[in-house]
Amino acid sequence: MRNKKINIFLGILVLVLVIWMLKGTFFQPGTGDLKAGFKEVAHYRNENNTGPVQYVFAVTVKDTIWSEMETYGNYKPHHKGGNTKVYYFMEGTQVPNELGAGKVNFDPKFNSSCVGLYEKSPIGYTSLSKQPFK
């Protein structure tokens, strides 16, 4: 009788732990939970899988909530030897549809409408620049 009670208790404990882990897995916060209204317009990833991988994103926002812009950038993919850049533009302004690799990632005519730049370096340092082209 004692073994049966222990088995039932352990079974319930395992079931509770599994449910708790599944809840934690499937209900992670994401970009949809942020209030600034992020919409990805364009993205670029270079073809190089053996060297530095570069990710570049152009995103529109409804509001410049800087803490959320940094959180959004942290949600974006990053390779430990590469670089991730997220350019933020206000909704309704000119936004580039094509991005490229290098230091200049889009046509300079869009520089005036860029309100922020999130950058994550190859060693994991992050920075958020307000009005990066002014």
N, C-alpha and C positions, 0 to 999 in steps of 0.2 A: 504494500500500500504506500509505503514511504517513497519508493522509486517512482511510482505513478505520479505522485504530487510533484516531485522534483522534475520529472519529464514534462509535465504540463506547464509548470512555471518556466522552465527553460524554453519550451516551444513558444509560449506567449512572449517571453523576452526577445527571442530571435525575431518573431513576427513584428514586434514593435520597432526593433532596430532596423529591419529591412524597410518598413514603411517610412521611417524617419530618413533613411538614406535616399530612398526614391524621391521623397518630397524635396530633399535638398538638391538632388540631381535635376529634377524636371522643373523646378520653380526658381531657377537662378535669375537674378536681375539682368536686364539687357537694355539695349538702346531704346526699346519701346517704352521703358519705364521713365525715361528722361523727359523733362517738361519743355525743353527748348525747341522741339519739333524738328529733329534732324532728318534730312533726306539726302541720301547719297546720290550724287548726280553722275560722277565718273570715278573710275579707279584704274590704277595701273600696277602691274607686278611684272618685274623683269623676268626673262626666261632663264636666268642663271640660277641653277639649283646647287651648284658646288661652291660658288663664291658668295659675296654679299647679296642678299635678297633685298630689293627695294620695293616698298609698298608706298603708293601715293594715292590719296583720296581727295576728291572735291565734294564738299558737303554744304547744303544750304541749311540755315537756321532761322527760326522765327524770332528768337530773342538771344542776346549775347549774355548768357549766364555762364561765366567763365569756369566755374567749378564743374558744371555739367559738360562743358566743352572738353575739359581735361579728362573727365570720366569717359566720355565718348571715345576719345583718342586711346585711352587705356583698353577699351573693349576691342579695338582693331587688332588684326593679326600682326605679330612681330617675330622676326627671326633673330636669334641671338647674335648672328654676325652681320645683320642687315640694318636697314634704316626704315622707319615708318614716318610718313608725313601726312597730316590731315589739314587741308586748307579749308577754312570756313568762310562762307559768303552769306550775306543777308538774303532772305527769300525775296524774289522779285528783282534782283540785280543780275547783271551779266555774270554767267558762270561758265567756265571752260567745259566742253564736252569731251575733250581729248587731253590726256596727260602723258608725260614721258619721263624718262630717267634723267639723272644728272642733277645739277644744281638749280637749273631753271626747268620747272616741270610743266609749265603751260605758257601760252602766248602772253607777253607782258601787257597787252591791252586790258587784261583782266585784273592787273595788280591793284587798281584803284578801288575795286569792289571787294577785295579780300579783307575781312575784318579780323581774322586770327589764323595762326599757324601752330599746330601741335606737332612736335617732333620728338621721336624716341630714337636715341642714338644706338649704335651697335653694342654698347656696354650697358644699356638699359636706362640711361639718364633721360628724363623727360623734361620738356620745356613747352610753355605756351606763350607765344608772342602776340601781343595785341597790335593791330595795324602793322604787320611785318614789312610792308612796302612803302611806308611813309617816313 
